[in-house]
Amino acid sequence: MNSSLASPSRFPGRGWFLAVLLLAAACRAAGSDASSSAPLVVPEPAGATADAPASATAGSHEIPDPYYQGLGNGGYDVQHYDLVLDVDLESGVIEAVCRITARATQDLARFHLDLYGLDVDQVLVRDEEASFEREGRELIVRPERFLPAGEEFTVAVRYGGVPEPAPDPGVPFVPGVGWFRTPSGVYVVSECSGAASWFPCNDHPLDKATYSIEVTVPKPYTVASNGILVEERDAGDRRTWLWRASDPMSTYLATVCIAEFDVVVEEGPGGIPMRTYLPTDATEEERAVFARTNEILAFFGERFGPYPFESVGAVLSYENLGGALETQTIPVYGRGADESTVAHELAHQWFGDCVGPANWQELWLNEGFASYAEQLWFEHTEGAEAALERGRGMYRMLRAANVGPPADPGLEQLFGASVYVRGPLVLQALRDAVGDETFFAILRAWVDRNHDGHGTTDAFVALCEESTEADLSLFFALLYDADMPVVPSLE
């Protein structure tokens, strides 16, 4: 065997969800309600409204997902989010406007957005005042005129309040996911359904979009977000930061991190900007964790294809979180992160971010692949024999616990061993069956075919079958069988 299995460092207890738990423990008490601000400008009506045809119906309140009922919305496809946030770090209050550009996929009489908590003051559709109502996480919008299928339209929502983490059934052992306020500032970690805790959106990974994120905060705080830092503007005792993410991104991968950071600016692959945000009291050991970022990216680039985005970076929080989340282009790490964690989150830029899951049952295509990439880096730095020994230890644990299949781990075990440990073993079995040359060709083809899109287990299996005539029986058993199969080479 050429490589090992998943590291215990990505097991529940040191994954990103522990970071969320410790963030929640550090949260301050909620602040006051949002203060009033000037309304959105509403132009004069542009003529008589047209009656909606019989075909104009309500967009679905969800995107069908085997694990998350009620998540996301149908009837439209978001193209771009333009977010403008003013953050009062003392009270926790935000005042915000979210402008959405979307394309109607059916004749729409009304449509839904996901939004958890927060107060909505005004909604415009096509720059016309629209009526709206709230129902749980749903913001139901009724435009003045119906939206015909194929039309690109705009929605602007003025909203505010104190964001709170949103409860998530996939991580029931934490109070929620999304926007967290801590003693050092704000960190956003939204997997799976926390994006709606801080902006109205189509909160499902199937609907990717580009982003513009503008955040105003008091000095001396700094704002880190996704993509390229376009502009910094001073306004007395406050400062505005404008970020743009030009590559399509799922909602749960959008982040805003606010603290008194020390910023290290370097060049990443091909000269792209690389920005690392560190606590001002970060130790040399903590800084060294990120020192090999370019080396890791070069190693993965040879095996998975070119780095897929316009920038790369990292945020290290002040709090001792013990985990990380692969927020696109700029993963968020808690203190205690090591080089193995950095390798894992950087691998996600290919597997999970560039190629996202079509639904949350497909999470092994994110976490199983990133965990295996983490082990590829371990093999590269520590040697094949050390990797094999590590793999044997993980295999013994899988067999003793009879861990279930990554293709269908179940919602309650979505972030458990079937995905993080048995998932990478699926890929090792594929590698053993087809050899290194074919194996890495499959991974590169997977990224190339689904670039900026989504993948499914069925599509990955089809790619494997068309790429080889080798015996894939152990690969299939590890992927699908209810009981943990025997792997002779690890016995």
N, C-alpha and C positions, 0 to 999 in steps of 0.2 A: 504494500500500500504506500502511496506517495504522500499522503497527508493525513491529518487528524480530524477529529470531530470538533463540535462546538465547545467553546471555553465556558467554564463555570461562571466567568465574569459576566456572561450575558444571560444567566439564569435568573428567574424571579428572585428578587432580593438585591440584585445589583443592576437590574435593567432600568429603563427610563422611568417605569412606573413607580419605582422606589423614589426616584427623584421627585416625582409629583407628590408623593406622600410626605416627604420631608419639606417640600415647598409649602404644602398646605399647613404643616405644623408651624411654619415660620410666618404665616400670613398675619398681617395686622388686622385689627378690627375694621369693619366696613366704615366708609366715610359718609358724608352727607349726600343728599340727592343732587343730581346735575343742576347747575344753574342755567337760567335761560340765556339764549343767544339769539342773534338775528336769524330770522327764518330764511330758507332758501328762496331765491328770487323766482317768482312765478310769472312768466310772460302772459300777455293777453291771449285769450283763446284764438286759435288760428282758423276759425270757421265752424260751421255746424258739425256736430258729431254724427258719425254714421251708425246706423243700427247694426248690431252684431248679427252675423248670419247664424243659422242653426248649428253650423259646424264649430262655432266658437264655444268652447267649454272650459272648465277649470283645469289647470295643470295639476298633475298628481302631487299629493303631499309627500311623496317619497320616491326614491329610486330603489327598485326591488333589490334587496340584499338579504341573503340567507341568514345573516347574523344580526343585522341592525334594521328592524322594522321602524319606519317613520323617519329615517335619515335621508337627507337630500330631498330634491324636488324634481318633478317632471314638467315638460312643456316648453322648456327653453334650455339653451346652452350658453353658459357665461363665457364671454370672450376676455373681459378685463375687469379688474377691481381697481378703483381709485379711492384710497382710504386717506382721510385727513383727520388726525386725532390731536386733541389738546389734552395733556395729562397733568392733573394736579396730584403730585406724588404725596403730598401731606394728607389729603382727604381720600385719595384713591379715585376721585371723580374723573371721568373722561367726558369731553364734549366732542362729538364726531359727526362726520358726514361720510357716507359710503356711496360712491357713484359706480354703478354697475353697467357695463355694456354687454348685452346678451342678444342671442338670436332665437326667435320663436321657432320651435320645432312642430307646432300645431297652431291652429287658430285658437287664440287665448282670450277668454272673457275675464279670467282672473288667474293669479299664480301665487305661489308660496315662496317665502324665503325662510331660512332657519335663523333664529335669533333667540338666545337664552338670556332671560332677565333683561335688563336695560330698558329704558323708556324711549319710545318712538314719538317724536314730535311732528314729523311731517314726511310724506312720501310724494315724490313726483315721478310720473312716467311720461316719457317724451317731453319733459319740461312742463307737463300739465299736472295740476293737483290731482292726486288719486286718493280714494278712500281706502282705509285699511282697518284690520282688526287683529287681535292677538288670540291665539289658542295654544297654550303650552309653549313649545319651542317654535311654533309656526307664526310667521308674520304673513297674513293673507292680504294681498294687494288687489284692488279692483280699479283698473285704469279707466279713465273717462271714455276712451274709445278702445274697441277690441284690437288685439294685436294679430295680424295675419301671419300664417305660417311662412317662414323664410325671412321675415322682416328683422332687421337689426334695430334694437330699441335701447333706450337708456332708462335706468331707475336711479333715483337719488333718495337716500334715506338719511334724515337728520335724527340723531339719537344720542343718548348719553346716560350717565349714571355711574355706579360703581360695579365694574365687571366682577363676576364671581365664577369660579371653576364650575363647569357643567357636569352633572352626574353622567357616568358612562357605564353601561352594563358590561362592557368587556373588561373593565378594571374596577370591579365592585369593592375592592379592598382599599380604595382611595376615595376621598370626598368628591373628586371631580377632575376634569382636565381642561386646559385652556389657559386663561389669563390668571397669573398668580402675582400677588404683591407680597414682597418679603422685606425684611429690614434693610436690605441693600438696594431695592428698587423693584423692577418688574421683569418677569420672565414668562414667555408664552411657550407652552408645550402642549399641543392639542390632540395628539393621537388618542382615540380615534375621532371623537366627535366634539372637540372643544373649540374649534374655530368660531362656532356660533356664540361663544361666550364673549367675544369682543368685536365682531362685525357681522352684519346680516349677509348671508351667503347661501350658496347651494352646497351644503356641507356633506359632500360625499366624494371619495377619491376619483370617481368616474368623470367628474366635471372639472377639468383643469382649465386654468386661465392665466393670463399675465397680470402683473400687479404694479401699482404705484402706491407707496406707503410713505406718507408725510406725517411726522410726529413732532409736536412742540412740547418741550419739557423745560423746567427751571434749570438754570446753571447751578452747579457744574456738571450735571448729568449728561451722559452720552447715550445715543440711541443706535443700536445695531439691528439690522433687518436683512431681508433677502436681496440678492442680486448686487447691483452696483450703487454705491453711494454717489448720488448725482450732485447734491448741493447741501451746504450748511449755511444757515442764515441766523444772524444775531438780531435780537430785538430787546434791548435793555437787559433785564435780568433773566431773559428766556432765550432759548435757541431752538431752531427748527432744523430737522434732518429729513432729507428727501431721498428715498431709496426706490429703485426701479428693478423689477425682475422681469426680464424679457422672454424667459423660457417658461413654457406652460408649467403650472404648479398646482397640485392638489391643495385644498383649503387647509388640511391639517398640518401641512409643511410650512405654512406662513408663520413668521414669528416677529415679535418685537421684544427686544431686551433693553432695559433701561437701568443704568447704574453709573457709578463714577469709575469708568474703565480706563485702563492704560491700553492704548491702541498700538499694535505693531503692524506696520505696513510693509509688505514684501511683494514679490512676484511669484505667481503660481505657474502651472503648466502653460507653456506657450506664451508666457508674459502676461497672463491675465492677473487682475488685482487679487491679492490675498491679504485679508485683514483679520487679525486675531485680537479679540477683546478679552483683557485679563483684569482681575482685581488689582488695584494699585499696590496691594501688599502680597501679590503672588510671589512665591519662593522660586529660586532657580530650578528646583526640582519640578515644580508645577509648570514652569515655562518650558522646560526641556521635553515635556510630554508631547509638545507640538513641533519640536525641532525637526522631526523627520517627515513632516507632512508632504513635502515635495517628493521625497524618496518613495513614500507609500503610494502616492498618486502615480508616479512613473511606473512602479511595479504593477499596479492594477491596470494602468493604461495599456501595458504590453499584453495583458491577459484578457481584458474585457473590451478593449477599444479606447479611443481617445476620451479624455475627461469631458463630460457632456455639457458643461455649463459655462457661463460667461465670467464667473468669479468663484472664489473659494475662500473659506474662512472658518472661524470658530469663536464661540463665546464660552468663557469659563465663568461660572457664577461665583458669587462670594460664598454662598451657602454650601455646606458639605452635603451634596445631594447623592453621591454614590452612583450616578448613572448619566445617561445622555439621550438626546433625541435628534434624529437626522434632519432637522429643519433645512430645507433645500438651500444649498450653497454655503450655509453657515450653521453647522450643528451646534446645539447647546449642550454643554458639559457641566456636570457638577464637580466640585472639588473632590478629589479622590480618583478622578479618571486617570487611566493609564494609557500607554501606547497601544495596547490591544483594543481598548475602547475607541481610540481615535481611528484605528484601521477599520473597525466595524462600521463606524458612522460614515467614514469616507467611502467605503464600499457601497453604502446605501445611495450615494449620489448616482450610481449606475442602477442599482437594484432596489427599487422602492420609490425613488424620486424621478429619474429619467424614465424608467419603466415602472409604472405604478400598478397596484392591484386593481382589478376590475370590480372587486367587492372584497369585504373584509374576511371572508373565508379563505381568500387567496394569500393571506398574510405570510405564509411560508416562502412565497416568491420574494418577499422583502427580507424577512428575518432569517430564514434558512440560508438564503444566498449570502447575506452580509455576515452571518456567523461562519459560513464556510470560507468566505474571503478573509475573515479575521484569522482563520487557521492556516490559510495559504501564506499569510504574512508570518505567522509563527513558524511554519515550515521553512520559509525563506531565511528567517533570522536565527532559528535555533537548530535547524537540521531535520531531516526526514525521520530519523530514529526517535528523536524527542517528540516529534509530532505524532508518530505512530503510538508511542507509549501513552501519550495524553489521550489519544483516541480510544485506546483499550479501556482506560478508566471510565470514560464517558459511556462507552458501550456496555460495560458491566452495570452501570447505574440504570441505563435504559432497560436492560433485560430484567434486572431485579424489580423495577417498578412497573414493568410491562406497559411502557409508555405508548399511547395511541398514535394514529397516523397524522402526519402534517397536512395531508390533503383535506382533512375535516377534523380539526382539533376540538371543535365545539366552542361556543362563545365564552364559557367560563374558563377554558384553558387556552384562550387565544394567545396569551403571552406566557405560555408554559413550555415544558420540555419537549412536547411533540413538535413544536415549531422551531425552537431555538437549538435543540440538540439532535432530535431525530431528523429534522429538516436537513441540516448539513450532511448527515450520514447518507441521505438519499443521493446527494450530489457526489459524495465519495464513491458510492456504489456505481454511479454512472461513469465516473472517471476511471474506476478500475475496469469496467466492462469495455470501454471504447478506447482507452489510452489518452495520454495528455493532448496530443495534437488535435484529435477530434473533439475532445471534451472542451478545450478552450475555444475551438472554432464554433461550437454550439453556443457557448456563452456570448461570444462576440456577435453571432448572428441574432441571438435573442435581443440584445440591446439595439442592434441596427434595425431590425424589423419593427420594433415597438418603440422606437425613440420618441420621447415626449408623449407617449401614449400609455397603454395598459396591457397587462398580460393576464392570462388564465392558466391554470394547471393543464387543462386540455390542450391549449396551444403550445405549451412547453413540451408536453409529451409528444405531440405531433412533430415538433421540430426534432426531437431526439430520434424518433422512429425514422424520419426521412433522412437523417444524417448518418445512420449506421445500420448494419445488419447484425450487429453483435447481440448476444443474449442479454436482454434487459430484465430478466425475471426478478433478480434481487432488487433492482431499482424500483420496479413496480410494487414488490412486496413491501418495501420500506415506505413507499409513498402512500399506499392504500390499505394495507392489511390492518385489521382491528388490533391484532396482537403483534407485539414486537417480534420480528422474525430473527432467526439465527443468522449471523454473518460469520461464515467459517474462518475468514482471514483474521478475525478479531477474537476468536475463541481461544 
